[in-house]
Amino acid sequence: MSPARCRSVQACRPQPGCGTLKRIQPASSAGAARSGLAMQTLLLVLDLVGTFVFALSGGMAGVNRRLDIFGVLVLAFVAANTGGIARDLLIGAVPPAAVMAAVLGMLTGIGGGVMRDMLLAEIPVVLRAELYAVAALAGAAIVVIGEGLGLPSAAVVVAGIGLCFGLRVLAIRRGWNLPIARPPA
């Protein structure tokens, strides 16, 4: 069969010793499905292994810098997921609104202090001491959950603010801090 008579040049391959092309028979749909599933599984496994390794590297960096448990978890999360999140945002695959709302609520509460510390070339206080990111996240989570349940907005906001403020005041008065990671001896 000549290339001109072949519907898809991609589905043809040269025959050895003669200048003609031979049409490749399509694979069975069951075989193609198995092959596609195997490739998807392989890609998922590689993605998860890479995420795990990067999480370990971020967590170990936090332990070596003697951050508290929140700081270690933040570094592990950032190292493991930032590339994937950037990819997803660029292709338009956004996370669920509730998750984004809680995270943005927490970032609103801690953003100024984090930027201050970064401009001073210091490890942000939120990653190494004090209990205010957890308080901000808890308050934001209350608001998101309350809104999701259809509760009155004013009551939900007051409850979220109350929880955040209450946790923060108790942490200051009682000297609560998250545990600090200790590198292995």
CORKA-V628561 format. One record per backbone hydrogen bond with DSSP energy under -1.0 kcal/mol. NH is the residue of the N-H (numbers start at 1). CO is the residue of the C=O. Records with the same first field share a line. If there is no record, write none. Layout:
NH: CO  CO
//
This chain:
11: 8
12: 9
13: 22
15: 20
18: 15
21: 1
22: 13
24: 11
32: 28
33: 29
34: 30
35: 31
36: 32
37: 33
38: 34
39: 35
40: 36
41: 37
42: 38
43: 39
44: 40
45: 41
46: 42
47: 43
48: 44
49: 45
50: 46
51: 47
52: 48
53: 49
54: 50
55: 51
56: 52
57: 53
58: 54
59: 55
60: 56
61: 57
62: 58
63: 59
64: 60
65: 61
66: 63
67: 62
68: 127
69: 179
72: 68
73: 69
74: 70
75: 71
76: 72
77: 73
78: 74
79: 75
80: 76
81: 77
82: 78
85: 81
86: 82
87: 83
88: 84
89: 85
90: 86
91: 87
93: 88
94: 92
100: 96
101: 97
102: 98
103: 99
104: 100
105: 101
106: 102
107: 103
108: 104
109: 105
110: 106
111: 107
114: 110
115: 111
116: 112
117: 113
118: 114
119: 115
120: 116
121: 118
122: 117
127: 124
128: 125
129: 125
136: 132
137: 133
138: 134
139: 135
140: 136
141: 137
142: 138
143: 139
144: 140
145: 141
146: 142
147: 143
148: 144
149: 145
150: 147
151: 146
156: 152
157: 153
158: 154
159: 155
160: 156
161: 157
162: 158
163: 159
164: 160
165: 161
166: 162
167: 163
168: 164
169: 165
170: 166
171: 167
172: 168
173: 169
174: 170
176: 171
181: 67
//
